[in-house]
Structures are given as C-alpha cells and as structure tokens.
Amino acid sequence: MPEVSSQSINLNVHVKGEGFPILCLHGHPGLGRSMSVFTNHLSHRFLTLAPDLRGYGNSRAQFDFMMTDHLIDLEALLDRFQIDRCLVLGWSLGGILAMELALKLPKRVSGMILIATAARPRGSHPPISWEDNLYTGIASLINRVVPGWQWNIDTFGKRSLYRYLIQQHTPQAYEYLAFEAMSAYLQTSAAATRALNLALKSGYNRLPDLEKIQCPCLVMAGAGDRHITMESSRETAQHLKNSQWQCYPNTAHLFPWEISQQVLRDIDGWIQINPQVLT
C-alpha cells in the first residue's frame, strides 16, 4: 500500500490585493494561477489567495494522499495567513473542497461561490476516441504557439475534447486554454489524480449534509456542462439552505473562460446583496 500523508504541507499560494480575504480553489487539473479570471478582478477590492492544492503545481506531494488531506492543508494555510474568516470561491473540485471546508470549519467560512461543481457530482461525458485525443493534442500544441488562432479553433479545436469543455469557441476562451489550462494539466501529479478518482469511485455524496451549511451560497453552472452536469449543480443548490442559483446557456464546464465578464458581474452583484459574506 502507498504511504498516506496525514500532515499538512506548506501550499504554494498566489496572493493579490488587500481587504477581506477570498480563498480561491482550483479544479482538477488546475493551479492557483488558473484562478486568475477571478483573482485579477476581485483583488482590486479584496485579498485573494489562490493556492496550488496538494499534488498540483508547486505544492508537491511526496506520497499518495486522500482528498481529506486537502482540508488539512487549507486549514493550515488559513492559520499561516492569520485568517479567521473568509469567503471561499471554488471551481469544480475546488467547489467540493469549499463545501467540505464549510462543513469542517463553519465559523471560518463566511460564504461560498460554487462554480461548475456539485455535492453529488455526476457527468455525461461521451466515450473518448483516438480521434478525440489526436485533435486535442494538435489543437493544444498549435494554440500554445498561436493562442486564439481562429483557423486552429475551426479546424482542430471544435473537433477536439475542447468541445465538451466549452461551447463558445472564442479566441478569449482559447487564450485561457493556452496560458492556463495546459500548464495546469502538465503540473498535475499522478497522486492528485489517484486521490480524486478514489473519492469518485467511492460514490462521493455530501447532499445529506448540506443542510448544516448556513452561510450564503452562490451556485453557478454551465447548461452544457458534461463533466459535472448542470442538473447535479442545481441539485446542490436546492439542498443548500441559503443559496442563489445561476445557470448560463450555451456554456460548459469552463464557462468562466467563455463569458468571464458576465460571470464577474454576477459575482459582484451577489456580494453586493449579501454584504454579510464580508464580515
């Protein structure tokens, strides 16, 4: 059996701005830097902390670990920055960890912004063919060299696995894929993948526990999400006592990179009508 860690590690964290703290948690694969679509905007008014989770980016994992170890690391991070209370924004896996953190440390989580995530995650992704992988590889390599090139988007991108991650194949979305998604993919460890797969295979389901979460929550989803379906995100919103639901048509799992300005406006609006999340 692989050795399993039970001690916190010192997470690499990207810190921007000042003010009330917002903890921004990335998905799988992911990096703290891949949360820049949020931190670049929110850091004008708030202190944003976007860690590389254990096994991702520069937060190296020496041994195999379990998903619960992420919570140990995040609690240690809050202690390191002397943060008693924060708003937590989580995308995909990061949203699952946000809910887990709110259940474990309710007094330290003032509110949650849950993006493309679910307490009982379900997907509808079709089987992947060799052509899918081929076109994805070609599209990714060309996009890395010439980000957002329309010819590449039309010729390879729309025929690749990107068609399940986004629905609006815009140059902006492909620029995010070039500068943030590829680095995140390359810097995600096998240990992180194993930890996530183990949790999913065990039938992860936190719906019965969501009634314990009292803080305000904003739940956002892309209508065409195949990785964590819109229906499973909506189910999560329905089980949270104090939640606002927002679903975006013609978008998928990476919708913050498809319609970033609209998403940021909606986050700003939710914070404005829920000022208690900043106390």
Number of C-alpha atoms within 10 A of each C-alpha: 4 7 9 12 14 13 10 16 20 16 22 19 20 17 17 19 17 14 13 17 26 27 24 28 28 27 24 17 21 27 30 25 22 24 24 19 16 19 24 12 15 20 20 13 13 17 18 31 24 26 27 27 31 28 24 29 25 17 20 20 18 13 12 18 21 18 16 14 19 21 20 15 20 23 17 17 21 17 11 10 10 9 13 12 21 22 24 28 26 24 26 26 22 23 26 23 26 28 28 20 20 22 18 14 13 17 12 17 26 21 30 25 24 30 28 32 32 29 23 18 24 18 13 12 14 9 6 10 9 8 12 16 14 15 19 19 16 16 25 24 15 17 24 17 10 14 21 22 18 16 9 19 22 12 13 22 25 19 18 22 21 22 16 20 21 25 22 19 19 16 16 16 21 29 18 20 22 21 15 18 19 18 17 23 15 12 19 23 19 12 19 23 15 15 17 15 12 14 14 14 8 8 10 13 13 18 16 11 14 19 14 13 21 17 19 23 27 21 24 26 30 28 21 22 27 19 20 24 24 26 17 19 29 20 16 22 24 17 18 22 15 15 20 16 15 17 16 16 12 15 23 28 26 26 26 25 22 25 17 16 13 12 20 16 11 15 16 14 11 17 19 12 9 13 10 12 22 17 12
